[in-house]
């Protein structure tokens, strides 16, 4: 009897395992991207998605390695329709990818932009949609592009009535014409796209009193933050919401809740005062923490405490993951956090790493010796005190384009060592201009981030730091 039960149990487990495997295989279907782009031979173009619009974390999907003949082919697994992006040269290109589909892409004309140009704070990508050779009229990208053209045409026709005269009749006409032009399909993603895109016309009428809009699009209809129009509407409705609530007549209580990082109190405030459900309240809290931290309207410490409390709460895992990614993003490169390790190459071709310099403080000086201003800062380092150089590694970091400046560097006898880094390291350290510096301690953590440049008082700041550390050390010894 026991043997029979054991056999039945094993058989049952086998069938359960088979069902799970089949379901998983069905959910994860291969998607293919291919094509020919002769102008881009030798390029590697990374396709990624944004995990969530609050932390805006990039998650890789696949890479297109374009061969010498311009051909590329990549097969990868997707579990759901995904809005994907890629950045290359002057372009930021987008595409909607569906599980199990194949896409033959057509690349735009080559339009080169140097890495230095991209680090210019005023640089902006040309935003385009990837073109495809698909002739299927029901292909998702084609449907969305056609809908966008039709929407813009209708919006232009009724622009004055909607945006200046606040005409409900004009909004109804716009919606009616689009509904006739694009009747209901079996593609749920496209139907949701239309639903949230049309909401922008209603938003123009209800901007000052959006309660009904919020109820319709974010409470009665569960928001899909993988959908660009839903994200755009959410951002417009709820940006800087902590500040909005704090500035209301009864805002004193709300400001106290935020200042004291009372997460349950803020959540209850949104649900009671605004009539929101838990899902919306929590999304708005996360978005508001991000906005408040960026704008500096509330204490950064309170914002970080709120994120910590999310992890200790009964919030669902998906929201906790957003909070964790957001915390990582707002803390990135901050004083007290660990400096990202990286490789650098000296003029003899020998590779080194940041973590090799752990016996002293490290002054990371991202510089461009062809730049007169950078040379002035380097000259200032020559005047630095013996104590500075005794307690500090000066690590001057140059880009690959300046490897031909080796003789100039040797002739000038600037203090410290010079190393060549790649563009990825400069991007990782968010180097947008030269010179730019960071100070890292012996444990590999940021002290000044960014640090003053040599002509901007770095030496005095550093000597004050050493003095303060010495005082703290004496106090500890005296206890």
Secondary structure, 3 states (H helix, E strand, C coil): CHHHHHHHHHHHHHHHHHHHHHHHHHHCEEEEEEEECHHHCCCEEEEEEECCCCCCCEEEEEEEECCCCCEEEEEEEECCCEEEEEEECCEEEEEEECCCCEEEEECCCCCCCCHHHHCCCCCCCEEEECEECCCCCCCHHHHHHHHHHHHHHHHHHCHHHHHHCCCHHHHHHHHHHHHHHCCCCCCHHHHHHHHHHHHHHHHHHHCCCCHHHHHHHHHCCCCCCCCHHHHHHHHHHHCCHHHHHHCCCCHHHHHHHHHCCCHHHHHHHHHHHHCCCHHHHHHHHHHHHHHHHHHCCCCHHHHHHHHHHHHCCCCCHHHHHHHHHHHHHHHCCCCCCECCCCEEECCCCCEEEHHHCCCCEEEEEECCCCCHHHHHHHHHHHCCCHHHHHHEEEEEEEEHHHHHHHHHHHHHCCCCEEEEECHHHHHHCCCCCCCEEEEECCCCEEEEEEECCHHHCHHHHHHHHHHHHHHHHHHHHHC
